[in-house]
Amino acid sequence: MTLTVTEKGKVLYEGNEMTLTAVQSLVERKVRVKEETPVIVQAQGKAGSGVLVRVIDAAKLGGARVVSLATVK
């Protein structure tokens, strides 16, 4: 699953804006279905590192074992 962090600090999943709490809940549901679900946090342009870290933390708290970071220019 891919989560996108925009330059404005918004978190998106499949085009829908999400809170960090929603990210954690979504990851929990995905991991329940498939334990090894990878999470990719995709940073757009100059997305802030603080938001990226919080999204990664939310994914880990949701049970994600594999969290990767990708960038888009």
N, C-alpha and C positions, 0 to 999 in steps of 0.2 A: 504494500500500500504506500502511496506517495502523499505526503503532506507538503504543501507549499507555503513558504513564508514570503510575503511580498515586501517590497521596499518600504511600504508604509507600516509594516509590522503586523499585518493581518495574517491569520492562519487559515488556509483553505484546504478542503478535501473534496475532490471532484467538483470544484468550482463553488462550493458552499463555505461560507465563513464559519469558523468554529472557535469556541473558547478553549482554554487549556484543559478545563475540566471535561469538556466534550471530547477532546483528543484522547485523554486517558480512558474514558468510557468506551470510545470507539475501538481503541487498541485492545482493551479487555475483551470486547465482543469478538473481534477478529482472531485473537489468540485462542479464545475458547473453541472456535471452529477449527483453526489450524495453528497448532502450537508454535510452529517455526515461521510464522508470518513475518517477513522482513518489513521494516519500516524505513522509508527513504524520506529524509527531510530535505526538500529542495528549496534553496535560497535564491530568490530573484534579485539580480542586480546588487544593490547595496543594503540588503536586509540586515538588520541589527543583530549583532552576535548575542546580545542578551535574550532576545526573543528566540533565537535558534536554540540556545541552551535550555530555555524553559520548555520548548516543544520536545526536545530530546529527552529531558527529564520526565515530562508527562508520558511520553511513549514508554520509557523504561518502567515508570510506576504502573503503567497499564499492563506490564508483563512482557513487553517486547524484548527478545533476546538479541536480536540483530537490528541495530539502528545505524543507518549510513547517512552521510551528508553529501549533497550534490549542489552544484551551482549552475545558474542559468544567467547568461549575460543579457 
